Amino acid sequence: MIAKLTGKIEEIKGNALLLGVENVGYKIFVSTNSLAKLRQGEELSIWTHLIVRENVLDLYGFTDKEEREFFELLITVSGIGPKSALAILSLAPAETLRKAIVSEDAVYLTKVSGIGKKSAQKIVLELKDKLSGTESDDAFNLREESDTIEALKALGYTLKEAREALKNVPPEAKNPNERIRLALKNLGSNA
């Protein structure tokens, strides 16, 4: 299995990149979170997961090992394929998803990731025990995170804009008012 590649980003197109490694180009599907951090022409070391199917070999890439591990957990859930898992990781940070699963908050999971209620419940049911022993058990109030998103939506921002702005808020900012202020600052700098 190809677990990690290091090379030069030759092209970024859609949700994939072309990574040149020793005169070989690898097409790697990447989450939008990871793609936002990458630039064409730069050197990159990327963690990968190879999906082998009857007529296709797909390579999925992640900028950190934890995101890859979470992807691998997601694809163990029946009904969640690699493209769905990558889409879930594209719309919410892995740590936020972990916390939602551990706290059995399927409603939050559907809100953040855009997946249906049944799939969210299945993810919670199948992954809760696997994740309950991880550091995700630390105190994190998903209700406050949800309220922060709702506050930003009430100010006229879309769900996607609110999520993107919150991704750039440091985890040390626990107070909802502080998180909203920092998210608004991020939104203002993107305008």
N, C-alpha and C positions, 0 to 999 in steps of 0.2 A: 504494500500500500504506500502511496505517496503521502507522507505526513507533514512535510514542510518543504517549501521551495524558496530559494533566494535568487533574485535576478532583477532585471530592469523592466519597468512598466513601459511597454511599447505602445499600448493603445487601451483606452477606456471607452467602452461602448455599451450603452444600456446598463444592465446589471452585471456586466462581466468585464474582465480586463484580460489583456494578453500580456503574459509575463515571459520575457525572454531569458532563458536559462541555458547557458552553454550551447548556443546556436539552435535551441529548440524553443518553440513558442507554445506556452500552455494557456488555454482558455480556461479561466477560473471565474465561476459565478461567486459574487460577493454581495453582502448586505449593503443597503444604501448607507448605513451608518459607517461602515468601513470605507466605502467608495468616497464618502465626503472627506475623508482624511488623506486620500491618495491623489497624486499628481502624475501625469504622464511624464516619462523620462527619469523618474526617481528610482533609486534602488529600493528593493522591498524584500523583506523576509516575511513569508506568509504561511500560517498553519493551514493545512488542507485536509479535506476528507474526500476520498474517491468513492463515487457511487457506480457500481458495475451492474448494468442491466443487459438483457439479451442482445440488444443492438446498439448500445450506447455506453460510453464512459464519460461521466460528468464529474468535474472537479470543483469542489466548493471551497472557498478560501475565507480565512478569518484573521484579523490583525492581532488577536490575542488567543492564547490557548484556552482560556475560560469560555470564550464565546464558542469556540469549536466544540468543547465538551458539552455545552448546553445544547448546541445544534444536534450533537449525537444522541443526547437524551430525548430531544423532541422527536427525532425520527423513529424512536422505539415505540412511540405511541401509535396505536393502530389508527389509520386514517390520516396521519400526518406524514406526508412525503417530504423529500428534501426541498422542493420549491416552496411548499407551505412553511416549512421550518425556517427557511431563509427569509420569507416574507414576514414571519412573526418577528424574527430578530431585526429586520429592517425597520420595524415600526416602534420598537421599544428596546431599551438596553436589557441585556441578559439578566443583570442583577435585579432590575425592577420586576421582570417576569418571574424570577426565582422567588422573590418575596411574595408576589401575588399567589403563586402556587403553594408555598409553604403555609400561608395564612388562609388557604382554601377560598380565595376571593375570585371565583370564576367570573363574576360580574365585572370586576376590574379588568380581568384578563381579556374579556371580549371587548371592552371599551378601549383598551390600549392597543391590542393587536389586530382588531378588526375581524377576528374569527367568530364563528357562531357559538351559541350557547352550549350546544351538545358537545362540540369539539373542545370548548374551554373546560367543561366539566370532566371530559375524558382525560384531558391533559392533567388537570388537578388530581383526579383519582389515580392515574397511573404514575405520576411523578412525585406526588407529595412525600411518600415514604423515602424515595431515593434522594430527595433534597433536604429532608428534615434534619439530617445530621450535619449539614453544611453551615458555614458562617452566615447563611441567609436568615438564621433564626434571630439575629439581632433585632432590636426594636426599630421598626420602620413603620410609620403610619401610612398605609396605602390610602386611607380615607383623606388624609391631608393632601397627598399627591393628587388624588382625584379632584378634591376641592380646588386645588391650585389650577388644574387644567380647566375646570368649569369657570373659575374666575377669569382666566385668560380668554375663554370662549365668550364670556359675557361682555368682555371689552372689545369684541369684534374679531378676534383671531380665530382661525380655523383650528380644528383638532390637531391637524398635522403641524401647523405653525406652533401651537402650544407645546406639543411633544418635542419638537426640534429645539425650541427655546429651553425647555427643562433639561434636555440632555446636556446642555452646556453649563448648567447650574452646579456648582461644587457640592458634593455630598455633605460637606460640613454644615451647609446652610439647612438647618432643620426647621426653623420657624417658617410657617406658611407665608407670612407677610414678606419675609426676607427672600424666600424663593420666588414669589411673585415679582418683587422689585428687580431681582437679578434676571429673571426671565424677560421682563419688559426691557431691561437694558440690552439683553441679547437680541430681542426683536428690533429694538431701535437701531442697533449697530448693523443689522442685516438690511435695513430699509435703504 
